[in-house]
Amino acid sequence: INAEYMGALTMFSHISQMAFLAWCEEPHIQRTYGVEFEKTKSTHSENILIIRNFDFYRASDWMMAIILTLYVMTTIICGGVLGREPLIDEYYFLANALLTTLICKTTLSWMLYKQGKTRFWTSHFLKQGQTREQSFDEWKRIQNLLENVTNISIWMLAWRVFQWPSFQDVWDNQWSYLCGSFFVFMLFGISYWSFTESYDALGDFGWFHGDFFLRASSSDITESSGEGYVARGIYRYFSHPTIIFGKFWLYALTILCNDADVTAIAVLHHALSFLQTIVVEEPHMQRIYQRRIRHSGVMQTLTKLEIIDSKKKKKQ
């Protein structure tokens, strides 16, 4: 039995286990033991998340849809479809992805940092006679637009550089391609699962960094650890699932494209997201909640074991 055959079977086994856990085991446990948490419902109007929560009567959602549609159409028309000759060079898509990632990610980080220090965003709306909630609603639209434009630009680059393998190559290496397909599918699935689980646990307030804009009393997140942390859903097990697992789709694209430029953009995007978390978000949350850094459940268990072990050694 060759390695590719075993790899494909292993990937298929992992995907089957994940599907069974998500669609069979977990729902059964929730129904049997009643441990299902109530999904967070925001008191503010929820904004569009890619295609989620789209409101046909909200102008900002239509503006988002039009912008993203223009991006996609540019890729389809100019990037080459079904063997057509591309109208725009590959370097245009690379420059677009690079600049969009750098500008949008650093802009969001800078705005959050400045808002945490000076409340400049909230102050502007208060001077106009509006409320903190209205300022937060406008921030949600800005954050959502910049994040989606960044993600779409990376997909555009991946579309441009992706090359369909020849039928003969796939036939000669069918188990290698099958193993790779299973792995890519698993990465996309984990990323989507992390995204949906995180949003269900956080709601608009947590997803859009409401702690930077609204007072603690305005938060609709009630099931927390007392230190500003969400302690339900996927956050029972991981502190930052969107940073750990939510970016797996980037590496799925790198495997599909097998291109150094896509890999570099993916690593840059992930690194900027990680830096925003540790440089901007965590210090702000520690300051407003006077809290300690929370560790995952595994780390807490290991810490307790170390304490118990040290006490036993002292007794000896």
N, C-alpha and C positions, 0 to 999 in steps of 0.2 A: 504494500500500500504506500503510495507516494505522499510526500508532505503536503502537496496542494489538496489532495483528496481529504486528508485528515483535517487540514485547516478549514476547508469548506464545511465539513461536518461539524467541527467545533463551533464555527460562527453560527451555523443554523441552530445548533443546540442552545447557544446563548440567547439568540433572538427568541426562540420558542419559550425559554424560561422567563425572559422578560415579559413576553406577551401574556403568559399564564399568570405571572404575578400581578400585572397591571389590570388585566381584564377578568380574571377569575378569582384568584386567591384574595387579593386586597378587597374587592367589593364584597366578597362573602364574609370576610372578617368584620368589615364595617357593619354589615347587616346583622351579623350574629351577636357581636359584642357592643355595638353602638358606639364605636370609637371614632366615627367619621366626624371631622370638624366641619363647622359651618363656614362656607366660603365667605370671604370678606366682601362686604358690600359697602362701597364708598358712598358718602353723603354728597359727594360732588359728582358732576356729570362725567362719566367715564369717557376717555378719549379713545380713538381708534388705535389698535395695536396690530399693525399690518392690515388684516382684514377683519379683526375681531372688534366687536362693539361698534361697528359702523352704523352711523345714524344718517338716514337719508335727508333729514331735515336740519342737519348741522353743516354750515358752510365750511368750517375748518376741515371736516372730514372729506368733503368734495375737493377742496384745495389739495389735500394730501393725496387723494386718489389720482387727480389729474397730473400732479408732479411725478408720481411714481409711474403712471402709465406712459408719460412722455419718455422717461428713462428707459422703460422696457421696450417701447417702440423704436427708440434710437438703436438699441442693441439688436433687435430683430432685423430692422431694415439695413443698418450699416454694418452689423457684425458678421453677416453671412449666415444664411439659413439653408439647411438641407443641401449643402454642397455649393451654394452660390458663392461667387467671389465677393469677399468683404469690401465694403466701400471705404472703411476707415482703418487705418493702420492699427496694429495691436498696441503700439506705444500710447495711443490716445486713451485707450481703456485703462492701461496701466497707470498713466499720469492721473487720470480721473479718480481711480480707486485710491491711489496714494494720497493725493491732495485732499480728497473728500474725507478719508480716514483721519488724516492729521488735523485738518481744520475743524471738522465736526466734533471729534473726540476731545481735542484740547479746548475748544470753545465751551463745550458742556462742562468740562472739569473746571475751567476758569470761572465760569458763571456760578457754578455751585460753590466754589471756594469763596468768591467775593460775596455771594449772598449769605454764606455762613458767617463771614466776618463783619459785613457792613449792612446787610439787609437791603441792598440797593434795589433789588427787584421789587420787593414788597413795598418799600418806601415810595417808589414811583407811583404805584397804584393807589396807595393811601393818600398821596398828595392830590391825585385826581378825583378824590372822593369815592373811591371804590374800596372793596374789602380785601382782606387777606385771601379769602377763598377765591375771589375773582383773579387775583394775581397768580394763585396756584393753578387755576384752570388755564391761564395763558401760558404758564411755564410748561404744563403738560403737553400743550400743542407744539411748543418749540422743541422740547426734548424728543417727542415722538417723531417729529419731522426730521430732525438731524440724524437720529438713530436709524430711521428707515432709509434715508438717502444714502447713508454710509453702507448699510447692508446691501442695498440694491446695486451700488457701484461695484461691490466685490462680486456679486452675482454676474454683473455685466462683464467684468474681466474674465471670470471663469467661463462664461458662454463663449467669449471670443477666442480663448486659447484652447478650449476643449476640442479634441479630435477623436472622431469615432474610429475605433480600431477596425481593421479589415476582418471580414468574416473568416478568412482562412486563419488569421492570427488567433481569433477567439476560439475557433474549432481546435486548433493545435494546443492551446493552453486553456482549455475550458474550465478545468478545476481551479486554476489560478485566478481566472476572471470571476468565477463563481464565489470563491473565497473573498476576493476583494469587494464584490458587490454586496455580500452579506455584511462585511465589516462597515462599508459606507452606509448601508441601510441602518445598521445598528447605531452608528454615530448620529445620523439624522434623527433617529427615534429617541435617543437619549436626550439630545438637545431640545427636541419638541416637548418631551415629557418634563424636562426641567423648566422650560419656559411656562408651560401651562400650570404646573404645580406651584411654581413660585408666584405667579400672578394670582392664582386662586387664594394663596395664603396671605399675600401682601395687599392685594387690592390696589386701587389707584394711589392711595396714600403712600404705601411703601414702595411701589414700583417707580413712582415719579418723585421720590425723595421728598415726601411731604414734610419731614422733620426740619427741612431747611426753610420752609415757607410758613408753616402753621405752628401755633403753640401746641404744647403737648396735650392740653385739654381739648383741642380740636380734633385730635386723632381718633379715628374710628377703629383703630386696632386695639382691641381690649384684651385679647388673649396673649399677653406678652409675659416675659420673665420678670417684669418689674424693673428692668434696666433698659427698656426701649427695644428689646429684641423680640421678634416674632417667634413664638414657641409652639407652632402648630404646623401640620402638613410636612412638607419636605424639610422645613427648617427645624424639625425635631432632630434631624440627623446631620445636617450640614449647615454651616454658618453662611456660606456664600455659594449656593448651588448654581446661580446664574453665571458666575465667573468660572466655577469649576467645570460644570457640565453644559451650561447653556451655550458655550462657544465651540462645542464639538462639531457643529455644522461647518465651521471654518476649515477644520482639518479633513472633513469629509470631502470638501471641494478640492483640497490640495491632492488628495488621493485620486479623485476622479480626473483631475486635469494633469497631474504629474508634471507640474510646471513650477520652476523656482520662483517666478514672480508672484504667483498666487500664494505660494508658501510664505514668502516674505511679508505680503500684505496681511495674511492670516495671523502670523506671529505678531506683527505690529499692532493690529487691532486688539488682539488678546492682551498684549502687554500694556497698552494704553488703558484698557478697561480695568486691568488689575491695579495699575498705578492710581487710577481714580478712586478705587476702593480703599487702598491703604493710605493714600496721601490726603484725600479730600473727605471721603465719607466717614471712615472709621474715627479719625480725630474729632470730627464734628459731633458724631454720636457720643463719643466718650465725654466730650465737653458738656453737652446739654443734658445728658443723663447721669453724668459722673459715674460712669460704669467701667467695669473692667472688661478686657477683651474676652469674649466668650469662646470657649473651645467646643469642638464637636463632641458628641456623646462618647465616641471612642477615646478621645483625649481625656475626657473627664473620668472615664473608667480606669484608664491607665494611671492617671494621677492619684486616684483613690487607692489603687493597688500599691503604688509606690509609698504612699503615706502609711498604709497598713504594714508594709514590709519594713519600713524604717522604724515603726513603733515596736515591731517584734524584735528587731536587732537591738534596740535600746534596752528592752527587757532582758535580753540574753546577756 
